[in-house]
Amino acid sequence: MSEVWGTEEHRYEIDTNSTCAMVNGSTLNLTPGVDFKETLKNLAADAGFGKFRVFLNGNEISPSESPSVVNEGDKIELRPYDVAG
């Protein structure tokens, strides 16, 4: 995948009915209907991520694949993007 969101695996205990984001071992509740990209940018900035990977309902997505809003029941995970070098 050539697109980058601009993290390490954690296991989260989450309510399967909730709409939430998982970042750095924490689970944060989200409000359905909020802007998807803006929400992710804010979460990433708060976590100190310059570049990051996004997993939506268990599948990695690129920026062009993102929905316009967070949907009811979405599980979003942000992971730092690690560049080997």
Secondary structure, DSSP 8 states (H G I E B T S, - for coil): ---------------TTS-EEEETTEEEE--TTSBHHHHHHHHHHHHT-SSEEEEETTEEE-GGG--SB--TT-EEEEEE-----
